């Protein structure tokens, strides 16, 4: 076989008199150079996540702990039966578990990092990010140094470790697969062939299988901008026909990719229509306003002045945990920081590189930055929210900045490629060099301006901070019986405390700005020096590129370490050990066993915080069938139940509506001891003298009395017969009736419409009507029922028509909606077996579509790759034979 000559790019030629290191590097075959680059990225990943890999701590995060707590019932069922649970009975009275623990059941290539996740998380997926970004930029530039720089720049941006630290594992995984989708898009645009279309399908599928659609949506928007730029370029240069083929290949890849994720996305799409992020339930029949509401969607908008954190991490004080953040967001874990080097190289690319990919990523980054501003740029974002497809489905506009960081990292790689380019014309070479220096100088000047003039530009005070601090101090003073809030002396003392606080915190904020401005200025000057060495032919490109990569890694990695150190890790790798437990939990679990297991009663936990949000809301779901929980996409009907029937009982000082608890079969309430005797219809059945425990160990920083258990003796059974019904078509009228103390849920059921050819028979002292639970699992509930006359059976189970079916003695019967959010079935006279099964058709169809399309796509890709390899081998063999014949 003849030897294959390695092509050299004249733009990246080495300077005369190359160093021994450069000579050694250039003597390596291309595959060895790539292997060394990828090996370096692997070592960099281990170093970057050293606190995770080389200490006893592990990544946790409040959201991850909350997820684990709420997924327990589903995990337990899957381990016991091997069947997908699909429904989670422990959260918000029962809801689809698609967005909690619904694993993809058709294996794909993303299974490779999953195999390593147990022993090498997060490097298992982070390597995909680094390798993908490296390969993508190398594909665009044929410059390994540029590829390394983009990989390190994207991988070490602060938002990734902040997401990890908060427990947003699915978001992190979506970030890791993003470069591969962009790379496949670029390949398909350049070479629209069957194989590139299949590659795009695979890349799209694994990105969607990360189960964080928000990131995939943002990336798709960026690629959509790229497609528009390519369309304009094709029209200008009369290349519409090849562009049409590329578009067809992308469309085919998109269709195949979507088919490959039909499971789980068919169920996601179906479920979305019933959630707070989809159609708003209207009178229990149709759909109303789409989305989650403008105000909710625009929370956590990036401030206009906060954009300075891209260049200077401490421009807004850092994180809220440090107490120095003074930006406009309610709170934040840290800044969106990409560093001065990335910014000036990206600026260089936008200024000097005339390529469609640069135009696309520059325009995309600009638009996404405007989207990140949220309500601070309402003119654009309110219009996008109202008219642009799916824009209203996601909250936290600042998340757009994560994709801005990706775009800037890729542009920085293209800028680095431009910086290393050699031009034969001396005048153009000088202009080339001046452009590099000017870009670096612009970012250095910005850092210097913030360093010197920051004190004059900023007041280092969060909007409304003084008033917020004053209200907090007033609340503290009001709790002291010996202080009068009407006293001028008390108010003056509070004002002094506020002033003292501001005097203490402002210098810290100034120091943050100053030290990070120095940081940016220094690294930009050092990077400029490395490029000066290369442009003046004192350094070879491998050394200059290596210096840039090290500087970017040290700069961004150093800032990221503020948010990912050993102090930020959990002591135990087992998330279950981080779920707080009380003696009350064991008491209720004992009562559950005595009752015969699951399906007999529910629990409300008022201990430790709101039962409807946050970790406190999720905690109870680990142990009990809870009416609370924590989820950003809960059922709209249940949210209405919370808002209009439960009546905001989770707010401090307010108690849940009695009927709300009764309707949801809430037998036990875990409550602070102070609530004992304050909740009508309840009695204390358990007191624990021990302190709060964390799975058997005392939780650090927690002190105080353990909660009590209250028994709600008025709670309805899980399933029961009613003797009368009322028809109320209006949701508002239904809510009002259910809240009323005069409403008795044991006797009456409220229906949105009459049940055709059926009328329930009144119950009296001589009536025979009984319900006995026979089976209770997430996907199946069975009762033995008996009634001496036709009656309506109400099940205290959340109504969800997209999957729940009822079977009476084996024959399917309709499930009616009762009491706004519960299920009801008309039962004829006699003894019957009633079974409710959760069997969503979207799950079955999605599983079939995913299986067939995945086998087809991977099989076709394998055959095409094999065919290409076979043809190449034939060509090399034929060329070798011809060479031997000539000799």
Residue pairs with C-beta under 8 A, 6 or more apart in sequence:
1 876
1 877
1 880
2 876
2 879
2 880
2 883
6 29
6 30
9 142
9 143
10 422
11 420
11 421
11 422
12 142
12 143
12 420
12 421
12 422
12 541
13 422
14 22
14 26
14 540
14 541
14 542
15 534
15 537
15 538
15 539
15 540
16 537
18 26
18 540
19 540
19 543
21 542
21 543
22 540
22 541
22 542
22 543
25 33
25 542
26 542
28 36
33 144
34 144
37 134
37 144
37 147
37 148
38 131
38 134
40 148
41 127
41 130
41 131
41 134
41 148
41 151
41 152
42 123
42 127
42 130
44 130
44 152
44 155
44 553
45 123
45 126
45 127
45 130
45 155
46 53
46 123
48 126
48 155
48 156
48 553
48 557
48 560
49 122
49 123
49 126
49 564
51 57
51 561
51 564
51 565
51 566
51 568
51 569
52 58
52 59
52 121
52 122
52 564
52 569
53 120
53 123
55 566
55 569
56 571
57 566
57 569
57 570
57 571
58 569
58 570
58 572
58 573
59 121
59 122
59 164
59 165
59 167
59 569
59 570
60 167
60 569
60 570
60 575
60 578
61 164
61 165
61 166
61 167
61 168
62 166
62 167
62 614
62 615
63 166
63 167
63 168
64 167
64 168
64 169
64 575
65 167
65 575
65 578
65 579
65 615
65 618
66 167
66 614
66 615
66 617
66 618
66 619
66 630
67 100
67 167
67 618
68 575
68 576
68 579
68 622
69 579
69 615
69 618
69 619
69 621
69 622
70 88
70 90
70 91
70 100
70 618
70 621
70 622
70 629
70 630
70 631
71 88
71 97
71 100
71 101
72 90
72 621
72 622
72 623
73 85
73 88
73 89
73 90
73 621
73 625
73 778
74 85
74 88
74 97
74 100
74 101
74 778
75 101
77 83
77 85
77 777
77 778
78 84
78 85
78 101
81 777
83 779
84 102
84 103
84 105
84 843
85 97
85 101
85 777
85 778
85 779
86 96
86 97
86 98
86 102
86 778
86 779
86 803
86 838
86 840
86 843
87 94
87 95
87 96
87 97
87 778
87 779
87 803
87 838
88 94
88 95
88 96
88 97
88 100
88 101
88 621
88 778
89 598
89 599
89 625
89 776
89 778
90 621
90 622
90 624
90 625
90 626
90 629
91 97
91 100
91 618
91 621
91 626
91 629
91 631
92 626
92 627
92 628
92 629
92 631
92 634
92 635
92 638
92 798
93 602
93 625
93 626
93 627
93 638
93 664
93 796
93 797
93 798
93 821
94 625
94 797
94 798
95 629
95 631
95 634
95 635
95 638
95 798
95 800
96 267
96 271
96 800
96 803
96 840
97 778
98 264
98 267
98 268
98 271
99 211
99 268
99 271
99 631
99 633
100 631
102 264
102 267
104 209
104 261
104 263
104 264
104 850
105 263
105 847
105 850
106 260
106 263
106 847
106 850
106 851
106 854
107 854
108 202
108 205
108 206
108 209
108 260
108 854
108 858
109 202
109 206
109 858
110 177
110 206
110 209
110 210
113 124
113 125
113 127
113 128
113 176
114 124
115 124
116 123
116 124
117 124
117 125
122 164
122 172
125 172
125 173
125 176
126 155
126 176
128 176
128 177
128 180
129 151
129 154
129 155
129 175
129 176
129 177
129 178
129 179
130 151
130 152
130 155
131 151
132 176
132 177
132 178
132 179
132 180
132 183
133 147
133 150
133 151
133 154
133 155
133 179
133 409
133 410
134 144
134 147
134 148
134 150
134 151
135 147
135 179
135 183
136 147
136 150
136 179
136 180
136 182
136 183
136 186
136 410
137 143
137 146
137 147
137 149
137 150
137 151
137 410
137 413
137 414
138 144
138 146
138 147
139 183
139 186
139 187
140 186
140 357
140 410
140 413
140 414
141 147
141 413
141 414
141 417
143 413
143 416
143 417
143 420
144 545
145 416
145 420
145 541
145 542
145 544
145 545
145 546
145 548
145 549
146 413
146 414
146 416
146 417
146 420
146 545
147 413
148 545
148 549
149 345
149 412
149 413
149 416
149 545
149 548
149 549
149 552
150 409
150 410
150 412
150 413
150 416
152 549
152 552
152 553
152 556
153 338
153 339
153 341
153 342
153 408
153 409
153 412
153 413
153 552
153 556
154 179
154 405
154 406
154 409
154 410
156 552
156 553
156 556
156 557
156 560
157 336
157 337
157 338
157 402
157 405
157 409
157 556
157 560
158 313
158 334
158 335
158 336
158 337
158 556
158 559
158 560
158 563
159 334
159 336
159 401
159 402
159 405
160 172
160 175
160 402
160 560
161 560
161 563
161 564
162 333
162 334
162 563
163 171
163 172
163 175
163 402
164 172
164 564
165 333
165 563
165 564
165 568
166 333
168 212
170 210
170 211
170 212
171 212
171 214
171 215
173 210
173 211
173 212
174 207
174 210
174 211
174 212
174 215
174 216
175 215
175 402
175 406
176 210
177 203
177 206
177 207
177 210
178 207
178 215
178 219
178 403
178 406
179 406
180 203
180 206
180 207
181 200
181 203
181 204
181 207
181 216
181 219
181 223
182 219
182 222
182 223
182 410
183 203
184 196
184 199
184 200
184 202
184 203
184 204
184 253
185 200
185 203
185 223
185 226
185 250
186 357
187 196
187 199
187 200
188 196
188 197
188 199
188 200
188 246
188 249
188 250
188 253
189 226
189 227
189 230
189 246
189 250
190 246
192 242
192 245
192 246
192 248
192 249
192 250
193 249
194 249
194 860
194 864
195 861
195 864
195 865
195 868
196 249
196 253
197 249
197 250
197 252
197 253
197 256
198 253
198 256
198 857
198 860
198 861
198 864
199 253
199 861
200 249
200 250
200 253
200 254
200 257
201 252
201 253
201 254
201 255
201 256
201 257
201 260
201 857
202 257
202 260
202 857
202 858
202 861
203 257
204 216
204 253
204 254
204 257
204 258
205 257
205 260
205 261
205 854
205 857
207 215
207 216
207 219
208 216
208 257
208 258
208 261
208 265
209 261
210 216
211 264
213 268
213 393
214 393
214 394
214 399
215 399
215 402
215 403
217 390
217 393
217 394
218 368
218 399
218 400
218 402
218 403
219 403
219 406
221 364
221 367
221 368
221 403
222 360
222 361
222 364
222 368
222 403
222 406
222 407
225 360
225 363
225 364
225 367
226 356
226 357
226 360
226 361
226 364
227 247
227 250
228 360
229 356
229 359
229 360
229 363
230 243
230 246
230 356
230 360
231 243
233 239
233 356
234 240
234 242
234 243
256 853
256 856
256 857
258 265
259 849
259 850
259 852
259 853
260 850
260 853
260 854
260 857
261 850
262 845
262 846
262 847
262 848
262 849
262 850
262 853
263 843
263 846
263 847
263 849
263 850
263 851
264 846
265 846
266 842
266 843
266 845
266 846
266 849
267 840
267 842
267 843
267 846
269 842
270 802
270 840
270 842
271 278
271 633
271 802
272 278
272 393
272 633
273 279
273 287
274 281
274 635
274 636
274 637
274 800
274 802
275 633
275 634
275 635
275 636
276 292
276 632
276 633
276 634
276 635
276 636
276 639
277 291
277 292
277 393
277 632
277 633
278 287
278 290
278 291
278 393
278 636
279 286
279 287
279 288
279 289
279 290
279 636
280 287
280 288
280 289
280 290
280 636
281 287
281 288
281 636
281 637
281 640
281 731
282 288
282 731
283 729
283 730
283 731
283 752
284 637
284 731
284 752
284 817
284 820
285 752
290 392
291 297
291 385
291 392
291 393
292 392
292 393
292 395
294 382
294 385
294 392
296 395
297 385
297 392
297 394
297 395
297 397
298 374
298 375
298 378
298 381
298 385
298 395
298 397
299 330
299 374
299 395
299 396
300 329
300 330
300 332
300 374
300 395
300 396
300 397
300 398
301 328
301 329
301 372
301 373
301 374
301 375
301 376
301 397
301 398
302 329
302 336
302 369
302 372
302 373
302 374
302 376
302 397
302 398
302 400
302 401
303 316
303 327
303 328
303 329
303 373
303 376
304 373
304 376
304 377
305 315
305 316
305 327
305 458
306 315
306 316
306 327
306 328
306 329
306 335
307 369
308 315
308 316
308 450
309 315
309 316
309 335
309 336
309 337
310 336
310 337
310 338
310 343
310 408
311 338
311 339
311 340
311 343
311 443
311 446
311 447
311 450
311 520
312 447
312 450
312 513
312 516
312 517
312 519
312 520
313 335
313 337
313 516
313 519
313 559
314 324
314 335
314 512
314 513
314 514
314 515
314 516
314 517
315 335
315 450
315 513
315 516
315 517
316 325
316 326
316 327
316 335
317 324
317 325
317 326
317 327
317 460
317 508
317 509
317 512
317 513
318 324
318 325
318 334
318 335
318 512
318 562
319 325
319 332
319 333
319 334
319 562
319 563
320 331
320 332
320 333
321 333
323 505
323 508
324 505
324 508
324 509
324 512
325 331
325 332
325 462
326 460
326 461
326 462
326 465
326 509
327 462
328 376
328 462
328 463
329 398
333 563
334 562
334 563
336 398
336 401
336 402
336 404
336 405
337 556
337 559
338 405
338 408
338 409
338 556
339 520
339 523
339 552
339 555
339 556
339 559
340 443
340 444
340 447
340 520
340 521
340 523
340 524
340 527
340 555
341 412
341 523
341 524
341 527
341 548
341 551
341 552
341 555
342 408
342 409
342 412
342 552
342 556
343 408
343 412
343 443
344 415
344 439
344 440
344 442
344 443
344 444
344 524
344 527
345 411
345 412
345 413
345 415
345 416
345 419
345 439
346 408
346 411
346 412
346 415
347 415
347 439
347 442
347 443
348 415
348 418
348 419
348 435
348 436
348 439
349 358
349 362
349 411
349 412
349 414
349 415
349 418
350 358
350 362
350 411
351 435
351 439
352 418
352 432
352 435
353 414
353 415
353 417
353 418
355 414
357 410
357 414
358 411
358 414
361 407
361 410
361 411
362 407
362 411
364 403
364 407
365 404
365 407
365 408
365 411
368 400
368 401
368 403
368 404
368 407
369 400
369 401
369 404
370 377
370 380
370 381
371 380
371 381
371 384
371 397
371 400
372 397
372 398
372 399
372 400
372 401
372 404
373 381
373 397
374 381
374 397
374 398
375 381
381 397
384 391
385 391
385 392
386 392
395 632
415 439
416 545
416 548
418 432
418 435
418 436
419 436
419 531
419 534
419 535
420 534
420 541
420 544
420 545
421 432
422 429
423 429
423 432
432 535
433 535
436 528
436 531
436 535
437 528
437 531
437 532
440 524
440 525
440 527
440 528
440 531
441 528
443 520
443 524
444 521
444 524
444 525
444 528
447 517
447 518
447 520
447 521
447 524
448 517
448 521
450 457
450 513
450 517
451 513
451 514
451 517
451 518
451 521
454 510
454 513
454 514
454 517
455 510
458 513
460 505
460 506
460 509
460 510
460 513
461 502
461 506
465 502
466 498
466 502
469 497
469 498
469 501
469 502
470 494
470 495
470 498
473 494
473 497
473 498
474 485
474 494
477 483
477 485
477 490
477 494
478 485
483 490
484 490
485 491
516 559
519 555
519 558
520 555
523 551
523 554
523 555
526 547
526 551
527 547
527 548
527 551
530 539
530 544
530 547
530 548
530 551
531 544
531 548
533 539
533 543
533 544
534 540
534 541
534 543
534 544
539 547
570 578
572 578
576 622
576 695
577 694
577 695
577 697
578 694
578 695
579 619
579 622
579 694
579 695
580 608
580 619
580 692
580 693
580 694
580 695
580 699
580 702
581 623
581 693
581 694
581 695
581 696
582 607
582 670
582 688
582 692
582 693
582 706
582 707
583 686
583 688
583 690
583 693
583 706
584 607
584 670
584 686
584 688
584 706
584 707
584 708
584 709
585 623
585 624
585 670
587 685
587 686
587 688
587 709
588 603
588 623
588 624
588 668
588 670
588 709
589 623
589 624
591 601
591 668
592 598
592 600
592 601
592 624
595 601
596 773
597 776
598 625
598 776
598 777
599 625
599 718
599 773
599 776
599 781
600 667
600 718
600 773
601 625
601 665
601 666
601 667
601 668
601 715
601 718
602 624
602 625
602 626
602 627
602 664
602 665
602 666
602 667
602 715
602 796
603 620
603 623
603 624
603 625
603 626
603 627
603 666
603 667
603 668
603 669
603 670
604 611
604 620
604 626
604 627
604 628
604 656
604 661
604 666
604 668
604 669
604 670
605 611
605 616
605 619
605 620
605 624
605 626
605 628
605 669
605 670
606 650
606 669
606 670
606 671
606 672
606 675
606 707
607 616
607 670
607 671
607 672
607 707
608 615
608 616
608 619
608 692
608 707
609 615
609 616
609 617
610 616
610 617
610 628
610 650
610 651
611 617
611 620
611 626
611 627
611 628
611 650
612 628
612 629
612 630
612 642
612 646
612 650
613 630
613 650
614 630
615 630
617 628
617 629
617 630
618 629
618 630
620 626
620 628
620 670
621 628
621 629
624 668
627 661
627 664
627 666
628 650
635 798
635 800
637 798
637 799
637 820
637 821
638 798
638 821
640 731
640 735
640 820
640 821
641 660
641 820
641 821
642 648
642 650
644 732
644 735
644 739
645 657
645 659
645 660
645 663
645 735
645 738
645 739
645 820
646 656
646 657
646 660
647 654
647 656
647 657
647 660
647 739
648 654
649 655
649 656
649 657
649 660
650 656
655 675
655 678
655 679
656 679
657 739
658 680
658 681
658 714
658 741
659 738
659 739
659 740
659 741
659 743
659 745
660 738
660 739
661 669
661 712
661 714
661 715
662 712
662 714
662 715
662 716
662 745
663 716
663 738
663 745
663 796
663 819
663 822
664 715
664 796
665 715
665 716
665 717
665 718
665 796
666 712
666 715
667 711
667 712
667 715
668 685
668 709
668 710
668 711
668 712
669 679
669 682
669 709
669 710
669 711
669 712
670 707
670 708
670 709
671 679
671 707
671 708
671 709
671 710
672 705
672 707
672 708
673 687
673 705
673 706
673 707
673 708
675 708
675 710
676 684
676 708
676 710
677 684
679 710
679 712
681 712
681 713
681 714
682 710
682 711
682 712
682 713
683 710
683 711
683 713
684 708
684 709
684 710
684 711
685 709
685 710
685 711
686 708
686 709
687 706
687 708
687 709
688 706
688 707
688 708
689 706
690 706
691 698
691 702
691 703
691 704
691 706
692 698
692 699
692 702
692 703
692 704
692 706
693 699
694 702
716 745
716 746
716 794
716 796
717 771
717 796
718 773
718 795
718 796
718 797
719 771
719 773
719 783
719 785
719 793
719 794
719 795
719 796
719 797
720 746
720 771
720 793
720 794
721 760
721 763
721 769
721 771
721 785
721 787
721 791
721 792
721 793
721 794
721 827
722 746
722 747
722 748
722 749
722 760
722 763
722 791
722 792
722 794
723 747
723 748
723 760
723 761
723 762
723 763
723 764
723 767
723 791
724 747
724 748
724 749
724 760
724 762
725 748
725 749
725 750
725 751
725 755
725 759
725 760
725 792
725 818
726 737
726 748
726 749
726 750
726 751
727 750
727 751
727 752
727 753
727 754
728 734
728 737
728 750
728 751
728 752
729 752
729 753
731 820
734 750
734 752
734 819
734 820
735 820
737 743
737 750
738 745
738 750
738 819
738 820
745 794
745 819
747 763
749 760
749 792
749 794
749 818
749 819
749 824
750 818
750 819
750 820
751 816
751 817
751 818
751 824
752 817
755 792
755 816
755 826
758 790
758 792
758 826
759 790
760 790
760 791
760 792
760 826
761 767
761 787
761 789
761 790
761 791
763 769
763 791
767 787
767 788
767 789
768 786
768 787
768 788
769 786
769 787
769 788
769 791
770 785
770 786
770 787
771 783
771 784
771 785
771 793
772 783
772 784
772 785
773 781
773 782
773 783
774 782
774 783
774 784
774 833
775 781
775 782
775 835
776 782
778 838
779 837
779 838
779 839
780 835
780 836
780 837
780 838
781 795
781 797
781 835
781 836
782 833
782 834
782 835
782 836
783 793
783 833
783 834
783 835
784 831
784 832
784 833
784 834
785 793
785 827
785 831
785 832
785 833
785 834
786 830
786 831
786 832
787 827
787 829
787 830
788 829
789 829
790 826
790 827
790 828
790 829
791 827
792 816
792 818
792 824
792 825
792 826
792 827
793 824
793 825
793 826
793 827
793 834
794 818
794 819
794 822
794 823
794 824
795 822
795 823
795 824
795 825
795 836
796 822
797 804
797 822
797 823
797 836
798 821
798 822
798 823
799 815
799 817
799 818
799 821
799 822
799 823
801 815
802 840
802 842
803 838
803 839
803 840
803 841
803 842
803 843
804 815
804 823
804 836
804 837
804 838
805 812
805 815
805 836
805 837
805 839
806 812
806 813
806 814
806 815
806 823
806 825
806 834
806 835
806 836
807 813
807 834
807 835
807 836
807 837
808 825
808 827
808 832
808 833
808 834
809 832
809 833
810 833
813 825
813 826
814 825
814 826
815 823
815 824
815 825
815 836
816 823
816 824
816 825
816 826
817 823
817 824
818 824
823 836
825 834
827 834
